Amino acid sequence: MKLFKIILLTGVWAFTLIVIMYVDRIYTADKSAVQAVDLLESMEYEKALVKADEALELNPQEPSYYRTRALIYLAKYVLEDDTQDSLGYKEKAYEDVVKSMELNPDNLVTKRNLAPLFYFLAIQNVNSMAGKDNHDPKFIDVATAYFEDLKNEYSHDAGVVTLVAGYERKLGLQERYEESRGMIRSLRPDLLEWHQSFN
């Protein structure tokens, strides 16, 4: 009986230790991710990338960490003013965007938060006017398909359709934009009068 109690107590302690280590790992990952965002906002891109990598190393199952790192890669792309993406920042950003979607494919918040990243992937030069003459041939079709899928999946959600319409308009995707206007006309016609996506 005494041996059983010792084994049970050892098992409880081992389980408790595992739980504590897991919680500490997740906490540390979240802390690194928050630091990455703060460093990104401070335009310290290299340090932000290090923190984002740390967060992902500790918890590779969190989609928002991939989204943050994709944003850092896109910021570095803009900073380097590298319209040919010779350093591969957009490719790396796209890989992280895809991973974020794979980890949480049915979450609307994740999908909405990826929309601006697809927009920045789709434009060739962020320092030039957005529109049909400023498409990145490598990513415009991917971005267009993403916006179309999002709009079709949430066709009864005026907020989603409006979000997509704004990016379609900026990218000069006139036919798709007009389709979105038609959807809004049947969902919430008042948005056509005042929302920035339509004015």
Backbone as numpy.savetxt, mean C-alpha at the origin, in Angstrom:
# Nx Ny Nz CAx CAy CAz Cx Cy Cz
3.31 -38.30 41.21 2.48 -37.11 41.21 3.35 -35.85 41.21
4.45 -35.90 41.98 5.35 -34.76 42.05 6.01 -34.50 40.69
6.37 -35.58 40.00 6.98 -35.46 38.68 5.99 -34.83 37.70
4.72 -35.23 37.78 3.69 -34.66 36.92 3.58 -33.16 37.14
3.59 -32.71 38.40 3.50 -31.27 38.70 4.71 -30.52 38.15
5.87 -31.12 38.24 7.08 -30.47 37.72 6.99 -30.34 36.20
6.53 -31.40 35.54 6.38 -31.37 34.08 5.34 -30.33 33.68
4.21 -30.29 34.39 3.15 -29.33 34.11 3.65 -27.91 34.31
4.32 -27.65 35.41 4.85 -26.33 35.71 5.88 -25.90 34.65
6.73 -26.82 34.25 7.72 -26.53 33.20 7.02 -26.19 31.89
5.97 -26.93 31.57 5.20 -26.66 30.35 4.54 -25.30 30.38
3.96 -24.93 31.54 3.31 -23.62 31.68 4.35 -22.50 31.52
5.50 -22.67 32.17 6.57 -21.66 32.06 7.07 -21.54 30.61
7.23 -22.65 29.95 7.71 -22.63 28.56 6.69 -21.93 27.66
5.41 -22.26 27.86 4.36 -21.62 27.07 4.33 -20.11 27.33
4.43 -19.72 28.60 4.43 -18.30 28.96 5.60 -17.58 28.31
6.75 -18.19 28.33 7.95 -17.61 27.74 7.77 -17.43 26.23
7.18 -18.41 25.58 6.94 -18.32 24.13 5.98 -17.18 23.82
4.92 -17.05 24.61 3.95 -15.98 24.41 4.62 -14.62 24.61
5.41 -14.48 25.65 6.10 -13.22 25.92 7.04 -12.87 24.77
7.78 -13.85 24.27 8.70 -13.61 23.16 7.93 -13.20 21.90
6.79 -13.83 21.65 5.99 -13.50 20.47 5.45 -12.07 20.58
4.89 -11.73 21.72 4.34 -10.38 21.92 5.45 -9.34 21.79
6.62 -9.63 22.36 7.74 -8.70 22.25 8.17 -8.52 20.80
8.16 -9.59 20.05 8.54 -9.53 18.63 7.56 -8.65 17.85
6.27 -8.85 18.07 5.25 -8.07 17.37 5.33 -6.60 17.79
5.51 -6.35 19.08 5.64 -4.97 19.58 6.85 -4.29 18.95
7.97 -4.98 18.90 9.19 -4.41 18.33 9.02 -4.15 16.84
8.33 -5.05 16.15 8.05 -4.85 14.72 7.20 -3.61 14.51
6.13 -3.47 15.32 5.27 -2.29 15.21 6.05 -1.01 15.49
6.90 -1.06 16.49 7.71 0.11 16.85 8.63 0.49 15.68
9.25 -0.49 15.06 10.12 -0.23 13.90 9.32 0.34 12.74
8.11 -0.17 12.53 7.27 0.31 11.43 6.87 1.77 11.66
6.52 2.11 12.90 6.18 3.51 13.22 7.39 4.41 13.01
8.55 3.94 13.42 9.78 4.72 13.22 10.06 4.91 11.73
9.79 3.88 10.94 9.98 3.99 9.49 9.11 5.09 8.90
7.85 5.15 9.34 6.94 6.18 8.85 7.41 7.57 9.29
7.83 7.69 10.54 8.34 8.97 11.04 9.57 9.42 10.24
10.47 8.50 9.97 11.68 8.83 9.20 11.34 9.18 7.75
10.33 8.50 7.20 9.88 8.84 5.85 9.34 10.26 5.81
8.53 10.62 6.81 7.99 11.97 6.88 9.09 13.02 7.06
10.19 12.61 7.71 11.34 13.51 7.90 12.29 13.48 6.70
11.92 12.72 5.67 12.71 12.58 4.44 14.08 11.96 4.69
14.15 11.09 5.67 15.37 10.33 5.93 15.13 8.92 5.38
15.22 8.82 4.06 14.78 7.63 3.35 15.61 6.39 3.65
16.93 6.54 3.74 17.77 5.37 4.01 17.47 4.79 5.39
17.35 5.67 6.38 17.03 5.20 7.73 15.63 4.60 7.78
14.71 5.21 7.05 13.34 4.69 7.00 13.33 3.29 6.41
14.13 3.07 5.38 14.19 1.76 4.74 14.76 0.71 5.70
15.75 1.10 6.47 16.33 0.17 7.46 15.26 -0.24 8.48
14.49 0.73 8.97 13.44 0.43 9.96 12.32 -0.42 9.35
11.96 -0.14 8.11 10.92 -0.94 7.44 11.40 -2.38 7.27
12.67 -2.54 6.90 13.24 -3.89 6.77 13.24 -4.62 8.11
13.57 -3.89 9.18 13.55 -4.49 10.52 12.14 -4.98 10.87
11.15 -4.14 10.61 9.77 -4.52 10.91 9.37 -5.78 10.16
9.74 -5.84 8.89 9.38 -7.01 8.07 10.14 -8.26 8.48
11.36 -8.09 8.94 12.12 -9.24 9.40 11.48 -9.84 10.65
10.95 -8.97 11.51 10.33 -9.44 12.74 8.92 -9.99 12.52
8.21 -9.39 11.56 6.84 -9.83 11.30 6.53 -9.72 9.80
6.90 -10.73 9.04 6.69 -10.68 7.59 5.25 -10.93 7.16
4.34 -11.06 8.11 2.93 -11.33 7.78 2.04 -10.09 7.88
2.63 -8.92 8.11 1.84 -7.69 8.27 1.84 -6.90 6.96
0.67 -6.82 6.29 0.61 -6.15 4.98 0.98 -4.67 5.02
0.66 -3.98 6.11 0.95 -2.55 6.16 2.45 -2.26 6.15
3.26 -3.18 6.62 4.71 -2.99 6.60 5.22 -2.99 5.15
4.66 -3.86 4.32 5.05 -3.90 2.92 4.61 -2.62 2.22
3.43 -2.14 2.56 2.93 -0.89 1.98 3.85 0.28 2.35
4.28 0.31 3.61 5.19 1.37 4.05 6.51 1.30 3.29
7.06 0.10 3.16 8.33 -0.02 2.45 8.17 0.34 0.97
7.03 -0.01 0.37 6.78 0.38 -1.03 6.76 1.89 -1.16
6.15 2.55 -0.21 6.11 4.01 -0.23 7.51 4.61 -0.11
8.35 4.00 0.71 9.74 4.46 0.85 10.48 4.27 -0.47
10.31 3.14 -1.11 10.96 2.91 -2.40 10.51 3.95 -3.43
9.22 4.26 -3.44 8.72 5.25 -4.39 9.27 6.64 -4.08
9.40 6.95 -2.79 9.99 8.24 -2.40 11.45 8.30 -2.87
12.18 7.21 -2.74 13.56 7.17 -3.19 13.63 7.32 -4.71
12.69 6.73 -5.41 12.62 6.86 -6.87 12.47 8.33 -7.26
11.57 9.01 -6.57 11.34 10.44 -6.84 12.59 11.24 -6.49
13.18 10.94 -5.35 14.37 11.67 -4.88 15.53 11.52 -5.87
15.71 10.31 -6.39 16.81 10.07 -7.32 16.52 10.67 -8.69
15.25 11.08 -8.92 14.82 11.63 -10.21 15.27 10.70 -11.34
14.96 9.43 -11.15 15.45 8.37 -12.04 14.29 7.88 -12.90
14.02 8.58 -14.01 12.84 8.24 -14.81 12.93 6.86 -15.46
14.11 6.29 -15.56 14.25 4.95 -16.13 14.26 3.86 -15.05
14.23 4.26 -13.79 14.23 3.33 -12.66 15.41 2.35 -12.72
16.57 2.90 -13.05 17.76 2.04 -13.17 18.15 1.40 -11.84
17.70 2.00 -10.73 18.02 1.44 -9.42 16.96 0.44 -8.95
15.91 0.27 -9.73 14.90 -0.74 -9.43 13.94 -0.41 -8.31
13.81 0.87 -7.95 12.93 1.23 -6.84 11.47 0.91 -7.13
11.03 1.20 -8.34 9.62 0.93 -8.67 9.35 -0.58 -8.69
10.30 -1.33 -9.20 10.14 -2.80 -9.21 10.01 -3.32 -7.78
10.87 -2.82 -6.89 10.82 -3.26 -5.50 9.51 -2.82 -4.85
9.08 -1.60 -5.16 7.81 -1.11 -4.61 6.65 -1.99 -5.09
6.67 -2.33 -6.37 5.61 -3.18 -6.92 5.59 -4.55 -6.25
6.76 -5.13 -6.02 6.82 -6.43 -5.33 6.20 -6.34 -3.94
6.46 -5.23 -3.24 5.88 -5.07 -1.89 4.37 -4.84 -1.95
3.91 -4.11 -2.97 2.47 -3.89 -3.14 1.77 -5.23 -3.37
2.35 -6.04 -4.22 1.77 -7.37 -4.52 1.74 -8.22 -3.26
2.83 -8.20 -2.49 2.89 -8.99 -1.25 1.83 -8.51 -0.26
1.66 -7.20 -0.15 0.64 -6.65 0.75 -0.75 -7.14 0.37
-1.03 -7.18 -0.95 -2.33 -7.68 -1.42 -2.49 -9.16 -1.14
-1.42 -9.91 -1.34 -1.50 -11.36 -1.11 -1.79 -11.68 0.35
-1.23 -10.90 1.25 -1.41 -11.18 2.68 -2.80 -10.82 3.17
-3.46 -9.88 2.52 -4.77 -9.45 2.99 -5.66 -9.13 1.79
-6.01 -10.15 0.99 -6.68 -9.91 -0.29 -8.11 -9.41 -0.19
-8.76 -9.61 0.94 -10.17 -9.25 1.04 -10.43 -8.03 1.92
-9.38 -7.32 2.27 -9.52 -6.18 3.17 -9.62 -4.89 2.38
-10.75 -4.21 2.48 -10.98 -2.98 1.73 -9.99 -1.88 2.13
-9.65 -1.80 3.40 -8.71 -0.76 3.84 -7.36 -0.96 3.15
-6.89 -2.19 3.11 -5.63 -2.48 2.42 -5.73 -2.08 0.95
-6.82 -2.44 0.30 -7.00 -2.14 -1.12 -7.06 -0.63 -1.37
-7.78 0.10 -0.53 -7.86 1.56 -0.70 -6.49 2.20 -0.47
-5.76 1.71 0.51 -4.46 2.30 0.82 -3.41 2.00 -0.25
-3.64 1.00 -1.06 -2.71 0.69 -2.15 -2.97 1.54 -3.39
-4.16 2.14 -3.49 -4.51 2.92 -4.69 -3.50 4.03 -5.01
-3.07 4.86 -4.04 -2.09 5.89 -4.39 -0.75 5.31 -4.84
-0.39 4.15 -4.30 0.87 3.53 -4.71 0.79 3.08 -6.18
-0.36 2.54 -6.57 -0.52 2.17 -7.98 -0.48 3.40 -8.87
-1.04 4.49 -8.40 -0.98 5.74 -9.17 0.47 6.16 -9.40
1.28 6.16 -8.33 2.67 6.58 -8.47 3.50 5.59 -9.29
3.10 4.32 -9.27 3.76 3.36 -10.16 3.43 3.68 -11.62
2.21 4.13 -11.86 1.73 4.32 -13.24 2.30 5.55 -13.93
2.78 6.54 -13.16 3.31 7.72 -13.81 4.81 7.61 -13.99
5.27 8.14 -15.10 6.69 8.05 -15.45 7.52 9.05 -14.65
7.05 10.29 -14.59 7.82 11.34 -13.96 6.91 12.15 -13.04
7.13 12.07 -11.75 6.26 12.76 -10.80 6.45 14.27 -10.84
7.53 14.74 -11.45 7.78 16.17 -11.53 7.14 16.80 -12.75
6.52 15.98 -13.60 5.80 16.47 -14.77 4.31 16.35 -14.52
3.55 17.00 -15.38 2.10 16.93 -15.27 1.63 15.49 -15.46
0.71 15.08 -14.59 0.11 13.75 -14.74 -0.77 13.77 -15.98
-0.99 12.63 -16.54 -1.86 12.54 -17.73 -1.39 11.43 -18.64
-2.07 11.32 -19.78 -1.80 10.20 -20.68 -0.42 10.26 -21.31
0.23 11.42 -21.30 1.58 11.54 -21.86 2.67 11.26 -20.83
2.27 10.91 -19.62 3.24 10.69 -18.54 3.02 9.31 -17.90
2.75 8.33 -18.72 2.55 6.97 -18.23 3.86 6.20 -18.23
4.06 5.40 -17.21 5.19 4.47 -17.19 4.73 3.22 -17.91
5.30 2.92 -19.08 4.82 1.77 -19.85 4.92 0.44 -19.12
5.80 0.38 -18.13 5.98 -0.85 -17.37 4.82 -1.11 -16.41
4.19 -0.03 -15.93 3.21 -0.19 -14.85 1.81 0.35 -15.15
1.62 1.06 -16.25 0.30 1.65 -16.50 -0.79 0.58 -16.64
-0.48 -0.52 -17.31 -1.51 -1.57 -17.47 -1.83 -2.24 -16.14
-0.82 -2.45 -15.32 -1.02 -3.06 -14.00 -1.89 -2.15 -13.14
-1.57 -0.86 -13.15 -2.33 0.10 -12.35 -3.77 0.21 -12.86
-3.92 0.28 -14.16 -5.26 0.38 -14.76 -6.09 -0.84 -14.39
-5.50 -2.01 -14.47 -6.22 -3.25 -14.11 -6.59 -3.24 -12.63
-5.68 -2.75 -11.79 -5.97 -2.69 -10.35 -7.17 -1.77 -10.09
-7.15 -0.59 -10.69 -8.26 0.36 -10.49 -9.57 -0.22 -11.02
-9.51 -0.90 -12.16 -10.72 -1.49 -12.73 -11.26 -2.60 -11.83
-10.38 -3.45 -11.34 -10.81 -4.53 -10.43 -11.41 -3.96 -9.15
-10.78 -2.93 -8.61 -11.28 -2.30 -7.38 -12.66 -1.71 -7.61
-12.81 -1.03 -8.72 -14.09 -0.41 -9.06 -15.18 -1.46 -9.29
-14.83 -2.56 -9.95 -15.82 -3.61 -10.20 -16.20 -4.36 -8.93
-15.21 -4.62 -8.10 -15.49 -5.37 -6.87 -16.35 -4.56 -5.89
-16.15 -3.26 -5.88 -16.89 -2.39 -4.95 -17.76 -1.40 -5.74
-18.46 -1.91 -6.75 -19.24 -1.07 -7.64 -20.40 -0.36 -6.95
-20.78 -0.82 -5.77 -21.88 -0.17 -5.04 -21.36 0.73 -3.92
-20.06 0.93 -3.88 -19.45 1.78 -2.86 -19.01 3.09 -3.52
-19.78 4.14 -3.28 -19.50 5.44 -3.91 -18.12 5.96 -3.54
-17.67 5.68 -2.32 -16.35 6.14 -1.89 -15.24 5.50 -2.71
-15.34 4.21 -2.95 -14.32 3.50 -3.73 -14.33 3.98 -5.17
-15.52 4.07 -5.76 -15.62 4.50 -7.17 -15.09 5.92 -7.32
-15.38 6.78 -6.35 -14.88 8.15 -6.39 -13.36 8.19 -6.28
-12.82 7.39 -5.40 -11.36 7.30 -5.25 -10.72 6.90 -6.57
-11.24 5.84 -7.18 -10.70 5.35 -8.44 -10.85 6.40 -9.53
-12.00 7.06 -9.57 -12.24 8.09 -10.59 -11.20 9.19 -10.52
-10.83 9.58 -9.32 -9.81 10.62 -9.15 -8.49 10.21 -9.79
-8.07 8.96 -9.60 -6.82 8.50 -10.19 -6.95 8.30 -11.70
-8.11 7.83 -12.15 -8.33 7.70 -13.60 -8.24 9.07 -14.27
-8.80 10.06 -13.63 -8.77 11.42 -14.18 -7.33 11.94 -14.26
-6.58 11.77 -13.16 -5.19 12.25 -13.14 -4.33 11.56 -14.19
-4.62 10.28 -14.42 -3.83 9.51 -15.39 -4.30 9.71 -16.83
-5.37 10.48 -17.01 -5.87 10.72 -18.36 -6.56 9.52 -18.97
-7.11 8.65 -18.14 -7.84 7.48 -18.62 -9.30 7.88 -18.82
-9.54 8.68 -19.84 -10.82 9.36 -20.03 -12.01 8.42 -20.12
-11.88 7.36 -20.90 -13.00 6.44 -21.08 -13.38 5.78 -19.75
-12.39 5.35 -19.00 -12.65 4.72 -17.69 -13.20 5.74 -16.70
-12.68 6.95 -16.77 -13.17 8.02 -15.91 -14.65 8.31 -16.17
-15.03 8.36 -17.44 -16.44 8.61 -17.78 -17.32 7.46 -17.29
-16.80 6.25 -17.35 -17.53 5.09 -16.82 -17.75 5.26 -15.31
-16.74 5.72 -14.61 -16.85 5.95 -13.16 -17.85 7.05 -12.87
-17.83 8.10 -13.67 -18.83 9.19 -13.51 -20.25 8.64 -13.63
-20.43 7.74 -14.61 -21.75 7.14 -14.80 -22.17 6.30 -13.59
-21.22 5.59 -13.02 -21.52 4.79 -11.82 -21.91 5.71 -10.66
-21.19 6.81 -10.51 -21.49 7.76 -9.42 -22.83 8.43 -9.66
-23.15 8.69 -10.93 -24.43 9.31 -11.26 -25.59 8.46 -10.74
-25.42 7.14 -10.75 -26.51 6.28 -10.25 -26.40 6.01 -8.75
-25.18 6.15 -8.17 -25.00 5.89 -6.74 -25.24 7.14 -5.88
-24.53 8.21 -6.22 -24.56 9.46 -5.45 -24.36 10.64 -6.38
-25.39 11.04 -7.11 -25.22 12.11 -8.10 -24.73 13.44 -7.51
-24.97 13.66 -6.24 -24.51 14.91 -5.61 -22.99 15.04 -5.62
-22.27 13.91 -5.62 -20.81 13.94 -5.63 -20.28 14.59 -6.91
-21.01 14.43 -8.00 -20.58 15.01 -9.28 -20.54 16.53 -9.21
-21.31 17.10 -8.32 -21.38 18.57 -8.21 -20.27 19.16 -7.36
-19.79 18.41 -6.35 -18.86 19.06 -5.42 -17.55 18.33 -5.16
-17.49 17.04 -5.42 -16.27 16.30 -5.06 -15.13 16.63 -6.01
-13.91 16.75 -5.47 -12.74 17.12 -6.27 -12.42 16.13 -7.39
-12.82 14.89 -7.25 -12.56 13.92 -8.30 -13.34 14.23 -9.58
-14.39 15.05 -9.46 -15.25 15.33 -10.60 -15.27 16.80 -10.99
-14.48 17.61 -10.35 -14.47 19.05 -10.67 -13.06 19.55 -10.90
